[in-house]
Amino acid sequence: MKTLARSVSWSAVALALLRAHTAQACSVCFGRSDSKLAEGLNWGIFTLLGIVFAVLCAFGVFAFYLAKRSQISPIPVPPPAAGKDHFATQD
């Protein structure tokens, strides 16, 4: 079974290499950067970069919000009981 799968895989690779001369690049990769496809590709890249930037900014703003909020209202700590040492172990 392994030999059949291996021979089919190698046959597919050989077929792809033999037909590689028929493959052509799109207008963006081929060097025509003034086409509508290149313009759409650029807008897609800038849109995705903008989304990533917005998400990273949102994380930063949320972390800043949490840091400021923790300074404004700290968790109240009860005062120690009179005559007890809090660091001493209880027997």
Backbone as a ProteinNet text record, in pm:
[ID]
protein_1_A
[PRIMARY]
MKTLARSVSWSAVALALLRAHTAQACSVCFGRSDSKLAEGLNWGIFTLLGIVFAVLCAFGVFAFYLAKRSQISPIPVPPPAAGKDHFATQD
[TERTIARY]
82.5	0	87.1	197.7	286.4	351.7	385.8	451.6	356	228.6	130.7	113.6	102.8	88.6	213.3	328.9	454.2	466	429	439.2	337.5	218.5	120.3	170.9	232.2	286.7	396.4	488.2	596.4	544	441	381.3	317	251.8	189.8	295.6	406.7	515.3	575.8	597.2	654.1	560.2	430	333.4	331.2	338.5	339.2	464.2	577.9	701.6	701.1	639.9	634.7	539.8	438.7	342.1	373.3	486.5	519.8	536.6	570.3	589.3	457.9	345.2	216.4	165.2	226.2	181.7	229.7	142.1	177.3	146.9	223.9	204.4	89.5	31.3	-73.1	-7.8	-89.6	-35.7	47.8	18.3	95.3	236	245.2	376.5	454	384.1	448.8	510.1	471.3	534.5	442.9	317	223.3	150.5	206.5	154	44.9	4.5	-100.5	-236.6	-248.3	-374.5	-471.8	-596	-699.1	-671.4	-613.7	-580.8	-475	-373.6	-269.9	-327.1	-417.7	-480.3	-565.2	-640.3	-720.6	-634.6	-523.7	-432	-372.4	-335.3	-280.8	-384.3	-509.4	-614.2	-638.8	-632.5	-649.4	-538.6	-416.8	-303.7	-317.2	-350.9	-365.6	-483	-589.7	-704.6	-666.9	-598.4	-556.9	-456.8	-366.3	-272.9	-347.7	-448.9	-529.2	-604.4	-658.5	-730	-635	-517.5	-418.5	-377.3	-353.2	-314.9	-425.6	-551.2	-663.8	-677.2	-659.2	-669.2	-555.7	-435.4	-323.1	-342.6	-395.2	-425.1	-532.4	-632.6	-738.1	-681.5	-591.1	-526.1	-446.3	-373.5	-295.1	-382.1	-491.6	-582.5	-646.1	-683	-743.5	-643.7	-518.1	-416.2	-393.4	-391	-376.7	-495.8	-615.8	-737.2	-729.7	-686.5	-675.8	-571	-459.4	-354.6	-403.2	-471.8	-523.9	-632.4	-717.6	-826.4	-773.2	-666	-609.9	-545.8	-498.6	-441.1	-549.1	-662.1	-768.4	-837.5	-876.7	-949.2	-881.5	-782.5	-715	-806.7	-773.9	-850.4	-825.3	-932.2	-911.5	-853.3	-754.3	-690.3	-736.5	-790.9	-837.2	-719.3	-740.6	-631.5	-598.5	-472.7	-435.2	-502.9	-531.6	-592.2	-489.1	-534.8	-445.2	-377	-247.3	-172	-135.6	-168.3	-134.4	-28.2	60.8	163.7	119	98	46.6	149.5	275.6	379.1	416.1	367.5	398.4	310	364.9	287	198.7	86.2	-3.8	21.2	30.9	58.8	-68
-119.4	0	126.1	121.7	238	261.1	153.8	170.2	229.4	193	250.8	400.2	438.1	580.1	657.6	597.8	665.1	682.5	579.7	591.6	691.2	697.7	797.3	937.6	955.4	1086.2	1129.4	1040.1	1074.4	1100.1	1028	1051.4	1189.9	1230.3	1362.5	1472	1452.3	1550.8	1559.1	1443.9	1443.1	1511.1	1485.8	1548.9	1700	1744	1887.7	1953.7	1885.9	1942.7	1946.6	1846.8	1844.5	1952.4	1987	2086.8	2226	2244.4	2373.3	2484	2450.3	2555.5	2622.7	2558.7	2618.7	2713.1	2709.9	2798.1	2940.3	3035.6	3175	3254.1	3354.6	3439.4	3536.5	3583.4	3685.3	3817.9	3915	4042.8	4114.2	4088.4	4152.1	4093.3	3960.8	3896.2	3911.2	3925.6	3934.4	4070.9	4171.3	4300.8	4412.7	4385.1	4491	4540	4639	4683.5	4788.3	4823.7	4924.5	4861.8	4730.9	4664.4	4673.6	4640.2	4640.9	4533	4420.6	4312.8	4358.8	4431.2	4481.7	4583.7	4667.6	4766.9	4699.6	4597.7	4524	4450.7	4395.7	4326.8	4423.8	4541	4641.6	4684.3	4706.2	4743.9	4632.6	4508.4	4396	4390.6	4413.6	4412.6	4525.3	4644.7	4758.2	4738.3	4676.8	4649.1	4551.9	4444.9	4347.6	4408.2	4491	4558.4	4651.5	4719.7	4807.5	4730.6	4614.4	4532.5	4483.4	4435.9	4389.4	4503.8	4620.6	4737.7	4775.8	4771.7	4806.5	4708.6	4580.7	4480.5	4498.1	4523.1	4544.8	4671.5	4775.9	4898.4	4872.8	4792.8	4761.6	4686.5	4592.3	4522.6	4619.7	4710.3	4808.1	4901.5	4949.3	5037.6	4964.2	4837.6	4760.4	4736.1	4707.6	4689.6	4820.3	4933.4	5063.1	5091.2	5057.6	5074.8	4991.6	4866.9	4781.8	4834.2	4884.5	4938	5061.7	5150.7	5271.2	5236.4	5143.4	5106.1	5039.4	4962.4	4897	4998.6	5110.3	5214.2	5298.9	5313.8	5398.3	5332.6	5208.7	5142.5	5010.2	5018.3	4894.3	4807.7	4682.7	4589	4624.2	4644.1	4679.5	4562.5	4594.5	4493.8	4519.8	4417.8	4439.5	4468.8	4553.7	4585	4461.9	4449.2	4333	4339.4	4221.1	4213.6	4255	4317.7	4366.7	4249.3	4258.7	4160	4034.5	4024.1	3903.3	3937.9	3845.9	3859.5	3776.1	3840.8	3770.2	3680.2	3703.3	3621.7	3501.1	3493.2	3380.8	3262.3	3145.4	3025.7	2988.5	2933.5	2890.9	2744.9	2713.6	2574.3	2505.1
0	0	0	76.9	80.6	-54.9	-124.8	-254.7	-357.2	-349.1	-440.4	-415.4	-288.5	-254.6	-294.5	-274.1	-309.8	-461	-536.9	-683	-737.5	-677.2	-720.3	-688.5	-572.6	-536	-631.9	-662.9	-754.1	-895.3	-933.4	-1064.8	-1071.3	-964	-959.4	-965.1	-895	-897.2	-1037.4	-1100.7	-1235.5	-1334.7	-1322.6	-1411.4	-1391.7	-1266.5	-1238.5	-1295	-1286	-1339.9	-1492.2	-1553.4	-1700	-1754	-1681.6	-1726.9	-1671.4	-1608.6	-1547.3	-1649.9	-1772.6	-1873.1	-1911.6	-1883.2	-1918.1	-1810.1	-1693.5	-1585.1	-1612.6	-1589.1	-1611.3	-1485	-1463.8	-1345.9	-1371.6	-1262.1	-1275.9	-1315.5	-1345.3	-1394.3	-1288.4	-1160.8	-1054	-1049.5	-1051.8	-1044.6	-1175.4	-1283.8	-1414.2	-1439.6	-1361	-1372.2	-1413.5	-1436.5	-1476	-1351.7	-1287.9	-1159	-1171.1	-1290.2	-1305.5	-1337	-1323.8	-1355.2	-1237.8	-1264.2	-1159.7	-1056.1	-1099.3	-1006.4	-906.2	-952.7	-862.9	-766.4	-814.9	-728.5	-620.3	-658.4	-560.7	-459.4	-506.4	-415.8	-314.9	-360	-267.8	-164.4	-209	-113.6	-12.9	-56.9	35	139.5	97.1	190	292	245.1	337.7	433	385.3	472.2	582.5	546.9	648.5	747	697.9	788.7	883.7	833.1	917.8	1025.2	990.4	1089.1	1196.6	1156.5	1255	1346.7	1289.4	1368.4	1466.4	1421.9	1508.7	1625.1	1599.1	1705.9	1806.1	1758.2	1849.6	1932.6	1871.8	1947.2	2051.9	2018.3	2114.2	2234.6	2211.9	2323.5	2409.6	2345.7	2420.5	2502.2	2443.4	2516.3	2632.6	2612.9	2720.8	2834	2800.9	2904.3	2980.7	2909.8	2974.4	3066.2	3020.3	3100.5	3228.3	3216.3	3335.5	3432.8	3381	3467.8	3542	3471.7	3537.2	3639.4	3604.3	3695	3821.6	3808.5	3927.1	4021.8	3968.9	4054.4	4120.6	4055.8	4109.6	4228.3	4213.6	4321.7	4357.8	4445.3	4484.1	4570.4	4578.4	4660.4	4807.1	4884.9	5025.7	5104.5	5185.6	5270.1	5412.9	5479.3	5617.2	5709.5	5806.4	5899.7	5984	6024	6105.2	6242.7	6294.6	6428.6	6533	6637.2	6742.5	6813.8	6828.1	6905	6828.4	6701.3	6624.3	6520.6	6505.3	6401.7	6281.5	6167.9	6050.2	5985.8	6013.5	5952.4	6036.6	6156.2	6243.6	6204.1	6216.9	6185.5	6304.4	6271.5	6378.5	6410.7	6536.1	6577.9	6618.3
[MASK]
+++++++++++++++++++++++++++++++++++++++++++++++++++++++++++++++++++++++++++++++++++++++++++

